[in-house]
Structure formats: C-alpha cells, structure tokens
C-alpha cells in the first residue's frame, strides 16, 4: 500500500499530470482554453513518432525473441477478450441499448496511446526499463477490440455494412490505416532498421523535447476532458461512472497471467497492465462513427476520456506499476 501511495503521489506531482489537471480544472471552471486542432494533431503525431522510434531502436538492440511473439499474442488476446467482459458488465449494471454498450466496450479493449506514453515515462522514473517491443504490442491492441464490438452490435445494427462494399472498405481503412497505427508502427520499423545510428541522428528531436511536448498535449487533453464531462453530466449516471472507474482494474487484472506467460520484466508487465486498463479516445471513436453512427459519443467518449483517462493518469498507472513489481519482481 505504501508503494502505491508513493507512486501515486509521484505521478500526480509530475509536470505532465499537473498540466492535465490544470487543463481539466480550467475547463470545468469555464475557461475557453484550447489548442488549434492542427496543433493538437501535430503534437499527437510527434508523441507517437517518438515513442515508436525509440521502441524500434530498443528492439534492434534486443533482436527478435520468443518474448516478443508471446507479448504480441498476449496483446491481441487481451484486446479481443476485454470488450466481451466490458460488454457483459455494461449489460448488467446499466440500461444502455446494445449498440451503446458495444461501442463503449470497444473503447476498453483498444488502447490509449497517451496513457501508454505517460506510463512509459512513469515506470522509467522509478527505475523500471520496459521492453522496447511493447510499442508493437500497443499497436496490435488497436484493432481486435473494434472487430469484437462490431460483432457484438451486429444484431442491433442489422448488419448495416453487409451489402455495402464501399462502407465496409471505408471501415477497414479506418481500422487498419488509422493514423495512430501508421505513425506508431512506421516509426517503430524505422527505428528497428536504423538502430543506434538512427537514434544518434535525431536524439535531439525525439528525446530532449519529449516531456515538454507531452505536457502541452496533456494540457489540451485536460481541457477536452473537462468540456466533455461538463456536457455529459445528464448522460452519465452512477453505474456508468462506476464502470468507467473500475473497468480499468478489471482489464489490468486480466493482463497479469498473460504478462507472466510472456515472461515480461516488471517494466513490461506494468505497460501491459496499463494497455489492458486504458480506453481509446482516438482510433475507436473514429471507427464507431463510421460503423455504428447510432451509438452516442456523449456516452463512450465521456467514459473513456472524461472518467477513465484521468483516473489512469493519477491513480491507475502507479497502481499497475506497483502490482507489476509484486508479480514480476523489480
């Protein structure tokens, strides 16, 4: 318990999290703080490029291993299983229509890349070094949850895209060619190909400014989350808020045996638990808008961005790191 409290205090008092809190509190209070969409998108691309490239460089140093294969399989399995559990819980604790429940469940099987980046910084700050290939695991976990959600919603959606090849093609492009996946995996491959020499060439661009860019991005995300919460007060009832707070811990618990089987280090285990606990607010919302337009963004975005994301930044990440140290050592 002392370890969790210490890690939580350290994470909450870190500059990135404090900037998120600033943006969130300012937005709730009525501030019009916001970044231009083009700037926010640029910051997002930078973060994915940097974390992907550094992961690829780390993989180049480690080489292809059984641990990498096991971790990728673990990530894909978790991404497919977690939405099923989330959907089952939502059907019992809420009165959401099947489409809304499926759309919300998809967010909890996919991942939040910003939560992943924040967790990477946090675990390294306490001396844990995760495997570089965890970036690839994050990318693998983007897609299965979306496909499972569409399966869950099929009966209610009346197979909307069954006889519409253009819509189906658009959905596949949205899922597999999502900008976050392209940049993350592309940078990962480039880092793996160029290795240490590539890192030396652009280290001043992707290492030194990284934390500052993360602070600016989280300031904007805090403002977005605050506005979403202010608008969704009438939509989110107690059972839904409770789901948004507790489902991450369900996902993290499900990830523990997968991390052990994959033989991940304490740092890698912490990141896998974080990935399983996070909720997407970029890739999945885009796919849901295309595939399930009846699903209400006021529910699934408010849950993932307004409830789960802040909880993970302040309490979740330290808790996952502490559990990882207990089960994997470190």
Secondary structure as UniProt FT lines:
FT   HELIX           2..12
FT   HELIX           15..29
FT   HELIX           37..62
FT   HELIX           66..93
FT   HELIX           98..107
FT   TURN            108..109
FT   HELIX           113..125
FT   TURN            126..127
FT   TURN            132..133
FT   HELIX           134..140
FT   TURN            141..143
FT   HELIX           144..157
FT   TURN            160..163
FT   HELIX           165..176
FT   HELIX           179..206
FT   TURN            207..209
FT   HELIX           210..231
FT   TURN            233..235
FT   HELIX           238..262
FT   HELIX           266..277
FT   HELIX           283..291
FT   TURN            293..294
FT   HELIX           297..301
FT   HELIX           302..308
FT   HELIX           309..311
FT   HELIX           312..316
FT   HELIX           317..328
//
